Amino acid sequence: MKDEDFLLREKYKNKKSLWFYFDLLRLKLGYPLAYLLGWQPFLNLNIDLKYRVLIPRPETEFWLERYVFPEFKEAKNLKVLDIFAGSGAMGLAMAKNFPHARVTLSDKYLRAIKQIKRNAKINDIENIELVQSDVFDKISGKYDLILTNPPYVSGNFKYTKFSWSVLFFEPLEAVFSKKRGLFFIEDLLKNAKGYMKPGASLFIEFDPWQKSEIESMAKSLGWTDINFLKDQYSRIRVVKLINNF
Ligand SMILES: C[S@@+](CC[C@H](N)C(=O)[O-])C[C@H]1O[C@@H](n2cnc3c(N)ncnc32)[C@H](O)[C@@H]1O
């Protein structure tokens, strides 16, 4: 279905009011459909976007369902951390589909914390806790599983194909990071093991071209069990690391 038909059906119940035409104009100018609607589906959740956090992406939905859900199907008392959580889509999907798990979601920004709270309520999820934290600053404890989609886009034109829609409408602190987009990934590779139980897994989403740098960084930091996983478009999109330290 075309975006404008979806907008007309979902937001305007097929009534072509003046507001619909105003939204249509915004859509044509690149305003994201999910912000016009105010929500985005993510697996079996409805992710509200009132606080204008990053719109969860289909790639993230794909790898979570394809690689993470089956692996932890039988796990008992799972302790999960979704760090750089944004709307909370990933951590909340874990909490919803693993009702015996305990999921911690963290983000540096208050708007994300408010958004996660709201999304937990909308989706009737209680097995979570929220921590406002600059990366690991306020995180404590050891986890069986850490999931993360940190800001990983380089601000350099050489590495990045800019989408105007992302640049103008999505929060920049959710998208860009220093060191060619690898600043937070390096931080995770250096410090995540301190928050992982022995044998625990860490999944990090990244830009496909960053693969070789991530691989050499991980090896030089002592990670030995490193697996790269593809997205639905057959591009390397996620690295899974096991804590064998
Ligand atoms: C790419 S978004 C990911 C959102 C969500 N996990 C998803 O997949 O849709 C990255 C998130 O990192 C947060 N963030 C940026 N800098 C941070 C920092 N220093 N510490 C913690 N969170 C940060 C942003 O607020 C944003 O919500």
The ligand as an SDF file (V2000), in Angstrom:
LIG
                    3D

 27 29  0  0  0  0  0  0  0  0999 V2000
   20.2050    4.5290   16.8090 C   0  0  0  0  0  0  0  0  0  0  0  0
   19.2330    5.0590   18.1970 S   0  0  0  0  0  0  0  0  0  0  0  0
   18.6030    3.4700   18.6310 C   0  0  0  0  0  0  0  0  0  0  0  0
   17.2300    3.4520   19.1860 C   0  0  0  0  0  0  0  0  0  0  0  0
   16.6240    2.0610   19.3320 C   0  0  0  0  0  0  0  0  0  0  0  0
   17.5170    1.1360   19.9990 N   0  0  0  0  0  0  0  0  0  0  0  0
   16.2270    1.4900   17.9800 C   0  0  0  0  0  0  0  0  0  0  0  0
   16.8260    0.5120   17.5350 O   0  0  0  0  0  0  0  0  0  0  0  0
   15.2930    2.0360   17.3780 O   0  0  0  0  0  0  0  0  0  0  0  0
   20.4570    5.4010   19.3890 C   0  0  0  0  0  0  0  0  0  0  0  0
   19.9970    5.8900   20.7510 C   0  0  0  0  0  0  0  0  0  0  0  0
   21.1750    6.1830   21.5280 O   0  0  0  0  0  0  0  0  0  0  0  0
   20.9030    7.2720   22.3980 C   0  0  0  0  0  0  0  0  0  0  0  0
   22.1850    7.8610   22.8110 N   0  0  0  0  0  0  0  0  0  0  0  0
   22.9600    8.7400   22.1360 C   0  0  0  0  0  0  0  0  0  0  0  0
   24.0740    9.0280   22.8460 N   0  0  0  0  0  0  0  0  0  0  0  0
   24.0100    8.2880   23.9920 C   0  0  0  0  0  0  0  0  0  0  0  0
   24.8710    8.1360   25.1070 C   0  0  0  0  0  0  0  0  0  0  0  0
   26.0160    8.8220   25.2290 N   0  0  0  0  0  0  0  0  0  0  0  0
   24.5090    7.2760   26.0890 N   0  0  0  0  0  0  0  0  0  0  0  0
   23.3410    6.5850   25.9940 C   0  0  0  0  0  0  0  0  0  0  0  0
   22.4600    6.7140   24.9790 N   0  0  0  0  0  0  0  0  0  0  0  0
   22.8030    7.5490   23.9730 C   0  0  0  0  0  0  0  0  0  0  0  0
   20.0090    8.1700   21.5750 C   0  0  0  0  0  0  0  0  0  0  0  0
   19.2210    8.9770   22.4200 O   0  0  0  0  0  0  0  0  0  0  0  0
   19.1640    7.1610   20.7630 C   0  0  0  0  0  0  0  0  0  0  0  0
   17.9530    6.9210   21.4070 O   0  0  0  0  0  0  0  0  0  0  0  0
  1  2  1  0
  2  3  1  0
  2 10  1  0
  3  4  1  0
  4  5  1  0
  5  6  1  0
  5  7  1  0
  7  8  2  0
  7  9  1  0
 10 11  1  0
 11 12  1  0
 11 26  1  0
 12 13  1  0
 13 14  1  0
 13 24  1  0
 14 15  1  0
 14 23  1  0
 15 16  2  0
 16 17  1  0
 17 18  1  0
 17 23  2  0
 18 19  1  0
 18 20  2  0
 20 21  1  0
 21 22  2  0
 22 23  1  0
 24 25  1  0
 24 26  1  0
 26 27  1  0
M  CHG  2   2   1   9  -1
M  END
$$$$
